[in-house]
């Protein structure tokens, strides 16, 4: 009986080591995903700012052309 208990204890300890290793891997993966998300978010924000600048310039050009064309 003592031998079976010893094997169960070893199995439990091994299982605990495996689960801890998996948890560490998931924590590492999460940090990689978070860094990637932050990087992509920054690029999307920069692209949105650039598109807004283009839209503002086009609006200014359209308004200028409307002012130069005069009434109807």
Backbone as JSON Lines, residues from 0, in Angstrom:
{"i":0,"aa":"X","n":[0.81,-1.19,0.0],"ca":[0.0,0.0,0.0],"c":[0.87,1.27,0.0]}
{"i":1,"aa":"X","n":[1.96,1.22,0.73],"ca":[2.86,2.37,0.79],"c":[3.44,2.66,-0.59]}
{"i":2,"aa":"X","n":[3.68,1.62,-1.36],"ca":[4.21,1.8,-2.71],"c":[3.2,2.53,-3.6]}
{"i":3,"aa":"X","n":[1.93,2.17,-3.5],"ca":[0.88,2.82,-4.29],"c":[0.76,4.29,-3.88]}
{"i":4,"aa":"X","n":[0.82,4.55,-2.58],"ca":[0.76,5.93,-2.12],"c":[1.94,6.74,-2.66]}
{"i":5,"aa":"X","n":[3.09,6.14,-2.67],"ca":[4.28,6.82,-3.2],"c":[4.11,7.13,-4.68]}
{"i":6,"aa":"X","n":[3.57,6.18,-5.45],"ca":[3.36,6.41,-6.88],"c":[2.32,7.51,-7.1]}
{"i":7,"aa":"X","n":[1.27,7.5,-6.29],"ca":[0.25,8.54,-6.41],"c":[0.85,9.91,-6.09]}
{"i":8,"aa":"X","n":[1.66,9.97,-5.04],"ca":[2.31,11.22,-4.67],"c":[3.21,11.7,-5.8]}
{"i":9,"aa":"X","n":[4.0,10.81,-6.38],"ca":[4.88,11.18,-7.49],"c":[4.07,11.67,-8.69]}
{"i":10,"aa":"X","n":[2.96,10.97,-8.96],"ca":[2.1,11.39,-10.07],"c":[1.55,12.79,-9.81]}
{"i":11,"aa":"X","n":[1.08,13.02,-8.6],"ca":[0.52,14.32,-8.24],"c":[1.59,15.42,-8.36]}
{"i":12,"aa":"X","n":[2.79,15.15,-7.9],"ca":[3.86,16.13,-7.99],"c":[4.23,16.42,-9.44]}
{"i":13,"aa":"X","n":[4.28,15.37,-10.25],"ca":[4.57,15.55,-11.67],"c":[3.45,16.36,-12.34]}
{"i":14,"aa":"X","n":[2.23,16.03,-11.99],"ca":[1.09,16.74,-12.55],"c":[1.14,18.23,-12.16]}
{"i":15,"aa":"X","n":[1.5,18.5,-10.93],"ca":[1.63,19.88,-10.47],"c":[2.72,20.61,-11.24]}
{"i":16,"aa":"X","n":[3.86,19.95,-11.48],"ca":[4.94,20.57,-12.26],"c":[4.49,20.87,-13.69]}
{"i":17,"aa":"X","n":[3.77,19.93,-14.29],"ca":[3.28,20.15,-15.66],"c":[2.31,21.32,-15.7]}
{"i":18,"aa":"X","n":[1.38,21.37,-14.77],"ca":[0.4,22.47,-14.74],"c":[1.09,23.81,-14.48]}
{"i":19,"aa":"X","n":[2.08,23.84,-13.61],"ca":[2.81,25.08,-13.37],"c":[3.57,25.54,-14.62]}
{"i":20,"aa":"X","n":[4.15,24.59,-15.33],"ca":[4.86,24.93,-16.57],"c":[3.88,25.47,-17.61]}
{"i":21,"aa":"X","n":[2.71,24.84,-17.7],"ca":[1.7,25.32,-18.65],"c":[1.23,26.73,-18.28]}
{"i":22,"aa":"X","n":[1.05,26.97,-16.99],"ca":[0.63,28.29,-16.54],"c":[1.7,29.33,-16.9]}
{"i":23,"aa":"X","n":[2.96,29.0,-16.68],"ca":[4.04,29.92,-17.04],"c":[4.04,30.21,-18.53]}
{"i":24,"aa":"X","n":[3.83,29.16,-19.34],"ca":[3.77,29.35,-20.79],"c":[2.61,30.26,-21.18]}
{"i":25,"aa":"X","n":[1.47,30.09,-20.54],"ca":[0.31,30.93,-20.86],"c":[0.55,32.38,-20.44]}
{"i":26,"aa":"X","n":[1.2,32.58,-19.33],"ca":[1.53,33.94,-18.89],"c":[2.46,34.59,-19.91]}
{"i":27,"aa":"X","n":[3.47,33.85,-20.37],"ca":[4.39,34.37,-21.38],"c":[3.65,34.68,-22.68]}
{"i":28,"aa":"X","n":[2.78,33.79,-23.09],"ca":[2.01,34.0,-24.32],"c":[1.13,35.23,-24.19]}
{"i":29,"aa":"X","n":[0.52,35.39,-23.05],"ca":[-0.35,36.56,-22.83],"c":[0.44,37.85,-22.97]}
{"i":30,"aa":"X","n":[1.64,37.89,-22.43],"ca":[2.43,39.12,-22.53],"c":[2.83,39.39,-23.98]}
{"i":31,"aa":"X","n":[3.12,38.35,-24.73],"ca":[3.45,38.52,-26.16],"c":[2.24,39.06,-26.91]}
{"i":32,"aa":"X","n":[1.08,38.49,-26.65],"ca":[-0.15,38.93,-27.31],"c":[-0.45,40.38,-26.94]}
{"i":33,"aa":"X","n":[-0.3,40.71,-25.67],"ca":[-0.55,42.09,-25.23],"c":[0.38,43.07,-25.93]}
{"i":34,"aa":"X","n":[1.67,42.72,-26.02],"ca":[2.62,43.61,-26.71],"c":[2.26,43.76,-28.17]}
{"i":35,"aa":"X","n":[1.86,42.66,-28.81],"ca":[1.46,42.72,-30.21],"c":[0.23,43.58,-30.4]}
{"i":36,"aa":"X","n":[-0.73,43.44,-29.49],"ca":[-1.95,44.24,-29.58],"c":[-1.63,45.72,-29.44]}
{"i":37,"aa":"X","n":[-0.77,46.05,-28.5],"ca":[-0.41,47.46,-28.29],"c":[0.27,48.01,-29.54]}
{"i":38,"aa":"X","n":[1.14,47.21,-30.15],"ca":[1.83,47.65,-31.37],"c":[0.85,47.88,-32.51]}
{"i":39,"aa":"X","n":[-0.06,46.94,-32.71],"ca":[-1.04,47.08,-33.79],"c":[-1.95,48.26,-33.51]}
{"i":40,"aa":"X","n":[-2.37,48.43,-32.26],"ca":[-3.24,49.55,-31.91],"c":[-2.55,50.87,-32.21]}
{"i":41,"aa":"X","n":[-1.27,50.97,-31.92],"ca":[-0.53,52.19,-32.22],"c":[-0.49,52.48,-33.71]}
{"i":42,"aa":"X","n":[-0.3,51.45,-34.5],"ca":[-0.26,51.64,-35.95],"c":[-1.63,52.04,-36.49]}
{"i":43,"aa":"X","n":[-2.68,51.44,-35.96],"ca":[-4.03,51.81,-36.4],"c":[-4.36,53.25,-36.0]}
{"i":44,"aa":"X","n":[-3.95,53.67,-34.81],"ca":[-4.17,55.05,-34.38],"c":[-3.43,56.02,-35.29]}
{"i":45,"aa":"X","n":[-2.2,55.68,-35.65],"ca":[-1.42,56.54,-36.54],"c":[-2.08,56.63,-37.92]}
{"i":46,"aa":"X","n":[-2.57,55.5,-38.42],"ca":[-3.24,55.5,-39.72],"c":[-4.51,56.34,-39.67]}
{"i":47,"aa":"X","n":[-5.26,56.23,-38.59],"ca":[-6.49,57.02,-38.44],"c":[-6.18,58.51,-38.39]}
{"i":48,"aa":"X","n":[-5.11,58.86,-37.7],"ca":[-4.72,60.27,-37.63],"c":[-4.33,60.79,-39.02]}
{"i":49,"aa":"X","n":[-3.62,59.98,-39.78],"ca":[-3.24,60.37,-41.13],"c":[-4.46,60.52,-42.04]}
{"i":50,"aa":"X","n":[-5.4,59.61,-41.91],"ca":[-6.62,59.71,-42.73],"c":[-7.43,60.95,-42.35]}
{"i":51,"aa":"X","n":[-7.47,61.26,-41.07],"ca":[-8.19,62.47,-40.64],"c":[-7.53,63.72,-41.2]}
{"i":52,"aa":"X","n":[-6.21,63.72,-41.24],"ca":[-5.49,64.87,-41.79],"c":[-5.81,65.02,-43.28]}
{"i":53,"aa":"X","n":[-5.85,63.91,-44.0],"ca":[-6.19,63.96,-45.43],"c":[-7.61,64.47,-45.61]}
{"i":54,"aa":"X","n":[-8.55,63.97,-44.8],"ca":[-9.95,64.41,-44.9],"c":[-10.06,65.91,-44.61]}
{"i":55,"aa":"X","n":[-9.32,66.4,-43.62],"ca":[-9.34,67.83,-43.3],"c":[-8.81,68.66,-44.46]}
{"i":56,"aa":"X","n":[-7.72,68.2,-45.1],"ca":[-7.16,68.93,-46.23],"c":[-8.13,68.94,-47.41]}
{"i":57,"aa":"X","n":[-8.78,67.81,-47.68],"ca":[-9.75,67.76,-48.77],"c":[-10.93,68.69,-48.5]}
{"i":58,"aa":"X","n":[-11.37,68.73,-47.25],"ca":[-12.48,69.63,-46.89],"c":[-12.07,71.08,-47.1]}
{"i":59,"aa":"X","n":[-10.84,71.42,-46.74],"ca":[-10.35,72.78,-46.92],"c":[-10.28,73.13,-48.41]}
{"i":60,"aa":"X","n":[-9.81,72.2,-49.23],"ca":[-9.74,72.44,-50.68],"c":[-11.12,72.61,-51.28]}
{"i":61,"aa":"X","n":[-12.06,71.8,-50.87],"ca":[-13.43,71.9,-51.38],"c":[-14.03,73.24,-50.97]}
{"i":62,"aa":"X","n":[-13.83,73.65,-49.73],"ca":[-14.35,74.93,-49.27],"c":[-13.71,76.06,-50.03]}
{"i":63,"aa":"X","n":[-12.41,75.98,-50.29],"ca":[-11.72,77.04,-51.04],"c":[-12.26,77.12,-52.46]}
{"i":64,"aa":"X","n":[-12.46,75.97,-53.1],"ca":[-12.99,75.96,-54.47],"c":[-14.41,76.52,-54.51]}
{"i":65,"aa":"X","n":[-15.22,76.21,-53.5],"ca":[-16.58,76.74,-53.44],"c":[-16.56,78.25,-53.27]}
{"i":66,"aa":"X","n":[-15.62,78.75,-52.45],"ca":[-15.5,80.19,-52.24],"c":[-15.05,80.88,-53.5]}
{"i":67,"aa":"X","n":[-14.14,80.28,-54.26],"ca":[-13.61,80.88,-55.5],"c":[-14.65,80.84,-56.61]}
{"i":68,"aa":"X","n":[-15.51,79.84,-56.62],"ca":[-16.5,79.73,-57.67],"c":[-17.57,80.81,-57.53]}
{"i":69,"aa":"X","n":[-17.77,81.28,-56.32],"ca":[-18.74,82.34,-56.1],"c":[-20.15,81.83,-56.16]}
{"i":70,"aa":"X","n":[-21.1,82.74,-56.11],"ca":[-22.52,82.32,-56.13],"c":[-22.89,81.71,-57.47]}
{"i":71,"aa":"X","n":[-23.75,80.68,-57.35],"ca":[-24.37,79.91,-58.35],"c":[-24.06,79.98,-59.73]}
